[in-house]
């Protein structure tokens, strides 16, 4: 038989507990770093979105200004003033004479149509 004074074969350091604690702490730390990085990315994307929205608003405002200027400069009165001021204008305003206007009348016995129909010069495929 063995002697009772014999010591058990036991580790003085609890290696399994230490290893388990280290793995748990590294996992929690990695998750925390990922969470912080994801939040930072969210803030960066939010800032970029705000910048793009401001830029889009500025572009749409400029577009409205240019559209109104085009409408203002292409009105009949504005074109006439420009023609009077600039004798060498790119385009001339010429009045349309009565000989150039085609007036169409409905036949006398034809029933009146109240429905609007589309008119086209395209010939149907034969």
N, C-alpha and C positions, 0 to 999 in steps of 0.2 A: 504494500500500500504506500500511498504517497504521504509525505509528511504534511501536516496541517499548516506549517509555516510557509509553505510555498506560496508565492505571490501569483495572482491571476495575471494572465497575459492581457493587459489593458493598456490602451494608449493614454498617455498623460494629457495630450491635447485632443479635444473633441473635433477632429478634422471634418467629419461629415456635417456637423452643425455650422462650423465656420464656412465651409464651402457652400452650403445651402444659403446662409445669410448673405454671402458675397454675391451669389447668383441673383437672389431676390433684390438686393440693393442695386446691382447693375441694371436689372430689368426695369426697376422703378426709375432710376436715373435716366436711362435711355428713353423711356416713355415720356418723362418730363421734358427732356431736351426736344423730343419730337413735337410735343404739344406747344412748346414755346416757339419753335421754328414755324409750325403751322400758323400760329397766331400772328407772327411777324409777317409771314407771306400774305395772310389775309389783309393786314393793314397796308402792305405795299400795293396789293391789287386794288384795294379801296381808294388809295391815293391816286393811282394811275387812272382808275375809272372816273374820279372827279376831274382830273386834268382833261381827259378825253371828252367828258360832258361839257366842260367849259369851252373847249376848242370847237366842239360841234355847235354850241350855241353861238359862238362868235362867227362861225362860218355861215350858219343859217341867217344870222342878222345881216351879214355882208351880202348874202344872196338876195335877201328881201330889199336891201337898199339898191343893189344893182338892178333888180327887176323893176323897181319903181322908177329908177332913172331911165331905163330902157323904154318903159311905157310912156313916161313923160316926154322923152326926146323923139319918140316915134309917132306922137299924136299929130293930127292933121295941122293944127295951129302952129305947133312947134316946127314942123317941116316947112310950112309956108314962111314963117319968120326967118328960118335959116336960108331959104331960097332968096328972099328979098335982101338979106344982109350979104350973102355970099353969091355973087353973080355967076361964079364958076362952080356951081354946086355939082356934086357927083350925079345926082338924079334930079330930073326936072318933073315938076307937077304939071301935067297937061290936062285940061278939062276934056271930059268925054263928050263928044258931040252926039246929037240925036241920031245921026246916020249910023253910028256905031252901036246903038242900043237896040237889042232885039226884044220886041214885046210880043208875048204870046197870049192869045185869047182862046177860051174854050169854045168848042163848037156850040151852036145855038141850041140844038136838040139834045145835047149830052146831059145825063144826070150829074148833079154836083156830088163830088166825093168829099166826105168830111175827114177821111183818113189820110195821114201824111205818108207818102211813099218815098223810098230812096231812089234817087236818080243816078245812073252810072253810064259812062261811055264805054265800058268794057263789054265786048261781045262775048256771048256764051260760047263755050267750046262746042264745036260741031263735029 
